[in-house]
């Protein structure tokens, strides 16, 4: 079970009443017993109608573990696959998942976690007033774990919440969590913002999270992080837990990142449009910091530059240490990725760097990675070890999505079907296929043509994580 959750946060204010008239100096403690007795009910009443339940359903085959053994497959073949004639539909099972979501537009636009609806055949939205509607996916972004849904039907007069700015939050701000933990029904919990800018959690590609101690549990995923004024400042995506329940450490995706995905969806784009730097970055260790002659092991070290990228045009070099984006400090590559990806496209942004021990500033253009060649997406079939792998042609846009500069041309795996020959042979997302049986692979059409013809053995050369790997696989 993926341990995931929902949380809701407060910005500067201790109580809803104080939120209406904040002190000039910023956060303050309650000044009287009357203030201590104030309730969060007005904030909940304003926000809760926009928090929904998201039910996702998908159908999957009941896999027979015996079919994982090549000996038994000799006799039974692949009759356990729904793609094979004679497959018994009674062998299928229905999987259901429950999460939360946030209505952010009166037309029925819902923000939730991508993992809540991943692989779903049907999605249903239940509102707090008991109305239920089917929904369709408008845009999903696995890199941020955000999905945008559109409710089908209705009169376009749905309740909606307002997106705030996650940068307004401070550690210690009171927060509320509103969601549907364990399917018991809409629930509100309260806590504080425990930490900001949490990185290196391994939850999403853009690892930059708000941490809270508000009680959040499975079923809360995709819910809203709301401040004392009723603004959504984050979408909850994970909890740290040894038991599967809340232990007071939950993580929310900042609203500033959610806004990037939402704006791409509302513009009609099928992919998230975000700025592209065109450089590989590395974590700074104490040893590296000493070698760079900097006092603290912080920042993002440039390893390599993509030819023709905004980084190259701006004069960024391998060995430069990026320490700030638009004046905001960055502690590591994850923090840089968040700060850079949430900048608006167009224009430029100042990067603070350290080069050979001296500070400098570079102006980098904010533009998307180009799609220099068509993707020509293909899912490979047949009897090759690559069957079940989804591949596309390499371009800067594809490599940016994969968060790697491993290749400038060729074919890269972007998905691997569960239980497929490609998965059993240990091919991975991000593998760049370079050569098969002595033939160079330059396009997906090349790869499809070669893998259609069965052979006794397959010699595959690929690039993975900067390393070239060659393997001989049985036919």
C-alpha positions as CSV (number, residue, x, y, z in Angstrom):
1,X,0.0,0.0,0.0
2,X,1.3,3.4,-0.9
3,X,1.3,5.5,2.2
4,X,-0.3,8.8,1.1
5,X,-2.3,11.5,2.6
6,X,-4.1,14.9,2.6
7,X,-3.4,18.0,4.6
8,X,-4.5,21.6,4.8
9,X,-2.5,24.6,6.0
10,X,-2.8,28.0,7.5
11,X,-0.6,31.0,6.5
12,X,0.1,33.7,9.0
13,X,-2.9,33.6,11.3
14,X,-3.7,31.7,14.5
15,X,-7.5,31.7,14.1
16,X,-10.0,32.5,11.3
17,X,-11.1,35.7,13.0
18,X,-7.5,36.9,13.2
19,X,-7.2,36.0,9.6
20,X,-9.7,38.6,8.7
21,X,-7.6,41.4,10.3
22,X,-3.9,40.3,10.6
23,X,-1.6,42.2,12.8
24,X,0.7,44.7,10.9
25,X,3.8,42.9,12.2
26,X,2.8,39.5,10.9
27,X,1.9,36.4,13.0
28,X,1.0,36.9,16.6
29,X,-0.4,34.8,19.5
30,X,-4.0,35.2,20.8
31,X,-4.3,38.3,22.9
32,X,-7.3,37.2,25.1
33,X,-9.3,34.2,26.2
34,X,-12.0,35.3,23.7
35,X,-9.5,34.9,20.8
36,X,-8.3,31.5,22.1
37,X,-11.9,30.3,22.1
38,X,-12.5,31.3,18.4
39,X,-13.3,28.5,16.0
40,X,-12.0,27.3,12.6
41,X,-15.6,26.6,11.6
42,X,-15.9,29.6,9.2
43,X,-12.8,28.4,7.3
44,X,-14.1,24.9,7.1
45,X,-17.6,26.1,6.0
46,X,-15.9,28.1,3.2
47,X,-13.6,25.4,2.0
48,X,-15.2,22.0,2.7
49,X,-17.8,22.2,-0.1
50,X,-15.0,22.3,-2.6
51,X,-13.3,19.1,-1.3
52,X,-14.5,16.0,-3.1
53,X,-14.1,12.3,-3.0
54,X,-12.4,10.7,-6.0
55,X,-13.3,7.0,-6.8
56,X,-11.1,5.3,-9.4
57,X,-11.8,1.9,-10.8
58,X,-9.7,-0.3,-13.1
59,X,-10.0,-3.8,-14.4
60,X,-6.9,-6.1,-14.2
61,X,-6.3,-9.7,-15.1
62,X,-5.9,-12.3,-12.3
63,X,-2.4,-13.4,-13.0
64,X,-1.5,-17.0,-12.4
65,X,1.9,-17.1,-10.7
66,X,2.6,-20.4,-12.5
67,X,2.7,-18.4,-15.8
68,X,5.8,-16.5,-14.5
69,X,7.7,-19.8,-14.9
70,X,9.0,-20.4,-18.5
71,X,8.4,-24.2,-18.1
72,X,4.6,-23.7,-17.6
73,X,4.3,-21.1,-20.3
74,X,5.5,-23.7,-22.7
75,X,2.3,-25.6,-22.1
76,X,-0.2,-22.8,-21.4
77,X,1.3,-20.0,-23.5
78,X,0.0,-16.5,-22.7
79,X,-3.7,-17.5,-22.3
80,X,-3.6,-15.5,-19.0
81,X,-3.4,-12.3,-21.1
82,X,-6.7,-10.5,-22.0
83,X,-5.1,-9.7,-25.4
84,X,-5.2,-13.4,-26.4
85,X,-8.3,-14.9,-28.1
86,X,-10.2,-17.2,-25.6
87,X,-9.2,-15.2,-22.6
88,X,-11.8,-15.8,-19.8
89,X,-13.1,-12.5,-18.5
90,X,-14.0,-14.2,-15.3
91,X,-10.2,-14.2,-14.7
92,X,-10.3,-10.4,-14.3
93,X,-10.5,-8.5,-11.0
94,X,-11.8,-5.0,-10.3
95,X,-9.4,-2.8,-8.4
96,X,-10.7,0.4,-6.7
97,X,-8.9,3.3,-5.1
98,X,-10.2,6.1,-3.0
99,X,-8.7,9.6,-2.7
100,X,-9.7,13.2,-2.3
101,X,-9.7,16.2,-4.7
102,X,-10.3,19.9,-4.8
103,X,-12.7,21.8,-7.0
104,X,-10.8,24.8,-8.3
105,X,-13.3,26.2,-10.8
106,X,-17.0,26.4,-10.9
107,X,-17.1,24.6,-14.3
108,X,-16.1,21.4,-12.5
109,X,-12.3,21.3,-12.7
110,X,-10.8,19.1,-10.0
111,X,-7.2,18.8,-8.8
112,X,-6.1,15.5,-7.3
113,X,-3.0,13.2,-7.1
114,X,-2.0,11.3,-10.2
115,X,-1.5,8.2,-8.2
116,X,-5.2,8.3,-7.2
117,X,-6.4,7.9,-10.7
118,X,-3.4,6.1,-12.3
119,X,-4.6,3.4,-14.7
120,X,-8.3,4.0,-14.0
121,X,-10.9,2.9,-16.4
122,X,-13.7,4.8,-14.6
123,X,-13.5,7.9,-12.4
124,X,-16.3,9.1,-10.2
125,X,-16.5,12.3,-8.2
126,X,-18.7,12.6,-5.0
127,X,-19.4,16.1,-3.7
128,X,-19.9,17.0,0.0
129,X,-23.6,17.5,-0.8
130,X,-23.9,13.9,-1.8
131,X,-24.1,14.5,-5.6
132,X,-22.1,12.2,-7.7
133,X,-20.7,12.6,-11.3
134,X,-18.5,10.8,-13.7
135,X,-15.2,12.6,-14.6
136,X,-12.6,12.5,-17.3
137,X,-8.8,13.2,-17.1
138,X,-7.8,16.5,-18.7
139,X,-4.1,16.3,-17.9
140,X,-2.0,14.1,-15.7
141,X,1.6,14.8,-14.7
142,X,3.4,11.9,-13.0
143,X,6.5,14.1,-12.4
144,X,4.5,16.2,-9.9
145,X,1.9,13.6,-9.0
146,X,-0.8,16.0,-10.0
147,X,-3.9,15.2,-12.2
148,X,-6.5,17.6,-13.5
149,X,-10.0,16.2,-13.9
150,X,-13.2,17.5,-15.5
151,X,-16.6,16.6,-14.1
152,X,-19.1,15.4,-16.7
153,X,-22.6,16.9,-16.5
154,X,-23.9,19.3,-13.9
155,X,-24.8,22.9,-14.5
156,X,-21.3,24.4,-14.1
157,X,-22.2,25.9,-10.8
158,X,-20.0,23.8,-8.6
159,X,-18.4,25.2,-5.4
160,X,-14.7,26.0,-5.8
161,X,-11.7,26.9,-3.7
162,X,-9.1,29.6,-4.4
163,X,-5.4,28.7,-5.0
164,X,-3.1,30.8,-2.8
165,X,0.7,31.0,-2.8
166,X,2.6,28.3,-0.9
167,X,5.5,30.9,-0.5
168,X,3.2,32.8,2.0
169,X,3.5,29.9,4.5
170,X,5.7,30.0,7.5
171,X,6.8,27.2,9.9
172,X,4.4,27.2,12.8
173,X,1.3,28.4,10.9
174,X,-1.8,26.5,11.9
175,X,-3.1,24.1,9.2
176,X,-6.2,22.0,8.6
177,X,-6.5,18.7,6.8
178,X,-9.8,18.0,5.0
179,X,-10.4,14.7,3.3
180,X,-11.9,11.2,3.4
181,X,-9.4,9.1,5.5
182,X,-10.1,5.4,5.2
183,X,-13.4,6.1,3.4
184,X,-15.1,7.2,6.7
185,X,-16.4,10.4,5.2
186,X,-15.3,14.0,5.1
187,X,-13.0,14.7,8.0
188,X,-11.2,17.8,9.3
189,X,-8.0,17.7,11.3
190,X,-5.7,20.5,12.5
191,X,-2.0,21.0,13.1
192,X,0.8,23.2,12.1
193,X,3.3,23.6,9.3
194,X,6.2,21.6,10.6
195,X,8.7,22.4,7.9
196,X,9.0,24.0,4.5
197,X,11.0,23.1,1.4
198,X,11.4,19.5,2.3
199,X,13.4,17.9,-0.5
200,X,15.0,14.5,-1.4
201,X,11.9,12.6,-0.2
202,X,11.8,10.4,-3.4
203,X,8.0,11.0,-3.8
204,X,8.0,13.0,-7.0
205,X,10.5,14.3,-9.5
206,X,10.0,17.8,-8.2
207,X,10.7,17.0,-4.6
208,X,9.8,20.2,-2.7
209,X,7.2,19.7,0.0
210,X,5.3,21.3,2.8
211,X,5.5,19.2,5.9
212,X,2.7,19.2,8.5
213,X,1.7,17.3,11.7
214,X,-2.1,17.5,10.9
215,X,-3.5,14.0,11.1
216,X,-3.6,12.6,7.6
217,X,-4.2,9.1,6.4
218,X,-4.7,6.9,3.3
219,X,-7.8,8.3,1.5
220,X,-6.7,11.9,2.1
221,X,-4.4,11.9,-1.0
222,X,-5.3,14.7,-3.4
223,X,-7.0,16.9,-0.8
224,X,-6.3,20.6,-0.2
225,X,-3.9,22.4,2.1
226,X,-5.8,25.4,3.1
227,X,-4.7,28.5,5.0
228,X,-6.5,30.5,7.6
229,X,-8.2,32.7,4.9
230,X,-9.5,29.6,3.1
231,X,-7.0,29.6,0.3
232,X,-5.6,26.3,-1.0
233,X,-1.8,26.4,-0.5
234,X,-1.0,22.7,-1.3
235,X,-2.2,19.3,-2.4
236,X,-1.4,16.4,-0.1
237,X,0.5,13.5,-1.6
238,X,2.3,11.3,1.0
239,X,2.8,10.5,4.7
240,X,5.8,9.0,6.5
241,X,4.5,6.0,8.4
242,X,5.7,2.7,9.7
243,X,2.1,1.5,10.4
244,X,0.2,2.8,7.4
245,X,-1.6,5.4,9.6
246,X,-0.8,9.0,10.6
247,X,2.3,9.5,12.6
248,X,2.4,13.2,12.4
249,X,4.6,13.6,9.3
250,X,2.7,14.4,6.1
251,X,3.8,16.1,2.8
252,X,1.9,18.4,0.5
253,X,2.7,19.6,-3.0
254,X,3.0,23.4,-2.9
255,X,0.2,25.3,-4.6
256,X,2.7,27.2,-6.8
257,X,3.6,23.9,-8.5
258,X,0.0,22.9,-8.7
259,X,-0.8,26.1,-10.5
260,X,1.8,25.3,-13.3
261,X,0.0,22.0,-14.0
262,X,-3.5,23.6,-13.8
263,X,-2.5,26.4,-16.2
264,X,-1.2,23.9,-18.7
265,X,-4.5,22.0,-18.5
266,X,-6.7,25.1,-18.9
267,X,-4.7,26.2,-21.9
268,X,-5.6,22.9,-23.7
269,X,-2.0,21.5,-23.6
270,X,-1.7,17.7,-23.4
271,X,1.6,18.1,-21.5
272,X,2.8,20.4,-18.7
273,X,4.6,23.4,-20.1
274,X,7.4,24.4,-17.8
275,X,10.8,26.2,-18.3
276,X,13.8,24.1,-19.4
277,X,17.3,24.7,-18.3
278,X,19.1,22.0,-20.3
279,X,21.7,21.1,-17.7
280,X,22.3,18.0,-15.4
281,X,22.7,19.0,-11.8
282,X,24.4,17.2,-8.9
283,X,23.9,17.3,-5.1
284,X,26.7,19.1,-3.3
285,X,28.5,17.0,-0.6
286,X,30.8,18.4,2.1
287,X,33.8,17.2,0.1
288,X,32.6,18.8,-3.0
289,X,31.9,22.1,-1.1
290,X,35.5,22.0,0.1
291,X,36.8,21.5,-3.4
292,X,34.7,24.4,-4.7
293,X,35.9,26.6,-1.8
294,X,32.4,27.4,-0.5
295,X,31.5,27.4,3.2
296,X,28.3,25.3,3.1
297,X,27.4,22.2,1.1
298,X,24.4,23.8,-0.5
299,X,23.3,24.6,-4.1
300,X,23.1,22.6,-7.3
301,X,26.4,21.7,-9.1
302,X,26.3,21.7,-12.9
303,X,27.6,18.5,-14.3
304,X,26.9,18.8,-18.1
305,X,25.2,21.2,-20.5
306,X,22.8,20.3,-23.4
307,X,24.0,21.8,-26.7
308,X,21.8,24.8,-27.7
309,X,20.0,24.9,-24.4
310,X,19.1,28.0,-22.5
311,X,21.8,27.1,-20.0
312,X,24.5,27.1,-22.8
313,X,23.1,30.3,-24.3
314,X,23.3,32.0,-20.9
315,X,26.9,31.0,-20.4
316,X,26.4,28.4,-17.7
317,X,29.3,26.0,-17.5
318,X,30.0,22.5,-16.0
319,X,31.4,23.1,-12.6
320,X,29.3,26.2,-11.8
321,X,27.4,26.1,-8.6
322,X,23.8,27.4,-8.7
323,X,22.9,28.9,-5.4
324,X,19.8,31.1,-6.1
325,X,16.9,31.5,-8.5
326,X,15.4,35.0,-8.8
327,X,17.1,35.9,-5.5
328,X,15.7,32.8,-3.6
329,X,18.3,30.5,-2.2
330,X,18.4,26.8,-3.4
331,X,19.8,24.1,-1.2
332,X,20.0,21.3,-3.7
333,X,18.9,20.2,-7.2
334,X,15.3,19.5,-6.0
335,X,14.9,23.0,-4.6
336,X,16.4,24.4,-7.9
337,X,13.9,22.3,-9.9
338,X,11.0,23.7,-8.0
339,X,12.1,27.3,-8.1
340,X,12.9,27.2,-11.8
341,X,9.9,25.1,-12.9
342,X,7.4,27.4,-11.2
343,X,8.7,30.5,-13.0
344,X,6.3,31.8,-15.7
345,X,7.3,31.1,-19.3
346,X,8.6,34.0,-21.4
347,X,11.2,36.5,-20.4
348,X,14.2,35.4,-18.3
349,X,15.3,34.8,-14.7
350,X,18.5,35.6,-12.8
351,X,20.5,32.6,-11.6
352,X,23.0,33.3,-8.7
353,X,26.1,31.1,-9.2
354,X,29.5,30.6,-7.8
355,X,32.3,30.1,-10.3
356,X,35.8,29.3,-9.2
357,X,34.9,30.7,-5.8
358,X,33.5,34.0,-7.0
359,X,29.8,34.9,-7.1
360,X,28.1,35.9,-10.4
361,X,24.7,36.3,-11.9
362,X,23.5,34.9,-15.2
363,X,20.3,35.7,-17.0
364,X,18.6,32.5,-18.4
365,X,15.7,32.5,-20.8
366,X,12.5,30.9,-19.6
367,X,11.4,28.6,-22.5
368,X,10.2,25.1,-23.0
369,X,12.3,22.2,-24.3
370,X,11.9,21.9,-28.1
371,X,10.4,18.8,-29.7
372,X,13.0,18.6,-32.4
373,X,11.6,15.3,-33.8
374,X,8.1,13.7,-33.7
375,X,7.7,11.3,-30.7
376,X,6.1,8.5,-32.8
377,X,5.1,6.7,-29.7
378,X,4.9,2.9,-30.1
379,X,4.2,0.0,-27.7
380,X,6.3,-2.9,-28.8
381,X,4.6,-6.3,-29.3
382,X,5.6,-9.7,-30.5
383,X,8.0,-12.2,-29.0
384,X,11.0,-10.0,-28.4
385,X,12.3,-9.3,-24.8
386,X,11.2,-5.6,-25.4
387,X,7.5,-6.5,-25.9
388,X,5.4,-4.4,-23.6
389,X,7.8,-1.4,-23.6
390,X,6.4,1.9,-24.8
391,X,9.1,3.9,-26.7
392,X,9.4,7.4,-28.2
393,X,12.0,9.2,-30.2
394,X,14.5,11.2,-28.2
395,X,14.3,15.0,-28.3
396,X,15.2,17.7,-25.8
397,X,11.5,17.8,-24.7
398,X,11.5,14.0,-24.0
399,X,14.8,14.1,-22.1
400,X,13.6,17.0,-20.0
401,X,10.5,15.0,-19.1
402,X,12.8,12.1,-18.2
403,X,15.0,14.5,-16.2
404,X,18.2,13.3,-17.9
405,X,20.6,14.3,-20.6
406,X,21.6,10.7,-21.4
407,X,21.1,11.0,-25.1
408,X,20.6,13.5,-27.9
409,X,19.1,11.1,-30.4
410,X,17.7,7.5,-30.5
411,X,14.8,5.8,-28.8
412,X,13.9,5.9,-25.1
413,X,11.6,3.7,-23.0
414,X,8.9,5.8,-21.4
415,X,6.7,3.1,-19.9
416,X,6.8,-0.7,-19.2
417,X,3.7,-2.8,-19.0
418,X,3.3,-4.7,-15.8
419,X,4.0,-8.5,-16.3
420,X,5.3,-7.9,-19.8
421,X,8.4,-9.6,-21.3
422,X,10.1,-6.1,-21.1
423,X,9.5,-6.0,-17.3
424,X,10.6,-9.5,-16.8
425,X,13.8,-8.8,-18.7
426,X,14.4,-5.8,-16.4
427,X,14.1,-3.0,-19.0
428,X,13.4,0.3,-17.2
429,X,11.8,3.6,-18.0
430,X,14.6,5.9,-19.2
431,X,16.6,3.2,-21.0
432,X,17.9,4.5,-24.3
433,X,18.0,1.7,-26.9
434,X,21.1,2.1,-29.0
435,X,21.7,-1.1,-30.9
436,X,20.0,-4.5,-31.5
437,X,21.9,-7.4,-33.1
438,X,24.4,-5.0,-34.7
439,X,21.8,-2.6,-36.1
440,X,21.8,1.0,-34.8
441,X,18.4,2.2,-33.6
442,X,17.6,5.7,-34.5
443,X,13.8,5.8,-34.6
444,X,10.9,3.9,-33.0
445,X,10.1,2.6,-36.5
446,X,13.5,1.0,-36.7
447,X,13.0,-0.7,-33.3
448,X,9.5,-1.9,-34.2
449,X,10.7,-3.4,-37.5
450,X,13.6,-5.3,-35.9
451,X,11.7,-6.7,-33.0
452,X,8.8,-8.0,-35.2
453,X,11.1,-10.8,-36.5
454,X,11.7,-13.6,-33.8
455,X,15.4,-14.7,-33.5
456,X,17.1,-17.2,-31.2
457,X,19.1,-14.5,-29.3
458,X,18.9,-10.7,-28.9
459,X,22.0,-8.7,-28.3
460,X,20.8,-5.3,-26.9
461,X,23.0,-2.3,-26.2
462,X,21.4,0.5,-24.2
463,X,22.3,3.6,-22.2
464,X,21.2,3.8,-18.6
465,X,22.2,6.5,-16.1
466,X,25.1,7.6,-18.2
467,X,26.4,4.0,-18.6
468,X,26.4,1.8,-21.8
469,X,25.2,-1.7,-21.1
470,X,25.3,-4.6,-23.5
471,X,23.3,-7.9,-22.8
472,X,22.6,-11.1,-24.7
473,X,19.0,-12.2,-24.1
474,X,17.3,-15.4,-25.2
475,X,14.7,-15.3,-28.1
